[in-house]
Amino acid sequence: MAHSKQALKRARQSEKSRIANKAKSTRMKGAVKSLMALVTAGDKAKATAMLPKVVKAIDKAAQVNVIHKNNASRHKGQITRAVAAMK
């Protein structure tokens, strides 16, 4: 455990940041998973309607460096191609 005042403060800040980052990451992963479930089920209308919301969740995660911007770009490309390939 930290001993100095600044180390204690830094530990509090780190924990607060970790919780916020985990929430953004979980929200993004859940959105991608639910979109891919719609793609697998073959529901093109719902998947197309949900795509902008998922892209927004990915962008928010990348904006605050929860994931790297190139990782975000790759995810967006994959889900967009998956939705576009639906019949």
C-alpha positions as CSV (number, residue, x, y, z in Angstrom):
1,M,0.0,0.0,0.0
2,A,1.1,3.5,-0.7
3,H,2.6,5.6,2.2
4,S,2.9,9.2,1.0
5,K,0.0,11.5,0.4
6,Q,0.7,11.8,-3.3
7,A,1.0,8.1,-3.7
8,L,-2.4,7.6,-1.9
9,K,-4.0,10.2,-4.2
10,R,-2.5,8.6,-7.3
11,A,-3.9,5.2,-6.1
12,R,-7.4,6.8,-5.8
13,Q,-7.1,8.4,-9.2
14,S,-5.9,5.2,-10.8
15,E,-8.8,3.2,-9.3
16,K,-11.4,5.8,-10.5
17,S,-9.8,5.8,-14.0
18,R,-9.7,2.0,-14.1
19,I,-13.5,1.8,-13.3
20,A,-14.4,4.4,-16.0
21,N,-12.2,2.7,-18.6
22,K,-13.7,-0.7,-17.8
23,A,-17.2,0.7,-18.2
24,K,-16.3,2.1,-21.7
25,S,-14.6,-1.1,-22.7
26,T,-17.5,-3.3,-21.5
27,R,-20.1,-1.1,-23.3
28,M,-18.1,-1.3,-26.5
29,K,-17.6,-5.1,-26.4
30,G,-21.3,-5.6,-25.5
31,A,-22.4,-3.5,-28.4
32,V,-20.2,-5.3,-30.9
33,K,-21.4,-8.7,-29.5
34,S,-25.1,-7.8,-29.8
35,L,-24.5,-6.4,-33.4
36,M,-22.7,-9.6,-34.4
37,A,-25.6,-11.7,-32.9
38,L,-28.0,-9.8,-35.2
39,V,-25.7,-10.4,-38.2
40,T,-25.5,-14.1,-37.4
41,A,-29.3,-14.2,-37.0
42,G,-29.7,-12.5,-40.4
43,D,-31.7,-9.5,-39.3
44,K,-30.3,-6.9,-41.7
45,A,-32.8,-4.1,-40.8
46,K,-32.0,-4.2,-37.1
47,A,-28.3,-4.6,-37.7
48,T,-28.2,-1.6,-40.1
49,A,-30.1,0.5,-37.5
50,M,-27.7,-0.5,-34.7
51,L,-24.5,0.0,-36.6
52,P,-24.2,3.8,-35.9
53,K,-24.6,3.2,-32.2
54,V,-21.9,0.5,-32.1
55,V,-19.5,2.8,-34.1
56,K,-20.2,5.6,-31.6
57,A,-19.3,3.2,-28.7
58,I,-16.1,2.2,-30.4
59,D,-15.2,5.8,-31.2
60,K,-15.8,6.8,-27.5
61,A,-13.5,4.1,-26.3
62,A,-10.8,5.2,-28.7
63,Q,-11.3,8.9,-27.9
64,V,-10.2,8.3,-24.3
65,N,-7.4,5.8,-25.2
66,V,-9.2,2.7,-23.8
67,I,-8.3,1.2,-27.1
68,H,-5.9,2.4,-29.8
69,K,-7.3,4.4,-32.7
70,N,-6.1,1.8,-35.2
71,N,-7.8,-0.9,-33.2
72,A,-11.0,1.1,-33.3
73,S,-10.7,1.6,-37.0
74,R,-10.2,-2.2,-37.5
75,H,-13.2,-3.0,-35.4
76,K,-15.4,-0.5,-37.3
77,G,-14.2,-1.9,-40.6
78,Q,-15.0,-5.5,-39.6
79,I,-18.5,-4.8,-38.3
80,T,-19.3,-2.6,-41.3
81,R,-18.2,-5.3,-43.7
82,A,-20.2,-7.9,-41.8
83,V,-23.4,-5.8,-42.0
84,A,-22.8,-5.0,-45.7
85,A,-22.3,-8.6,-46.6
86,M,-25.7,-9.6,-45.2
87,K,-28.3,-10.6,-47.7
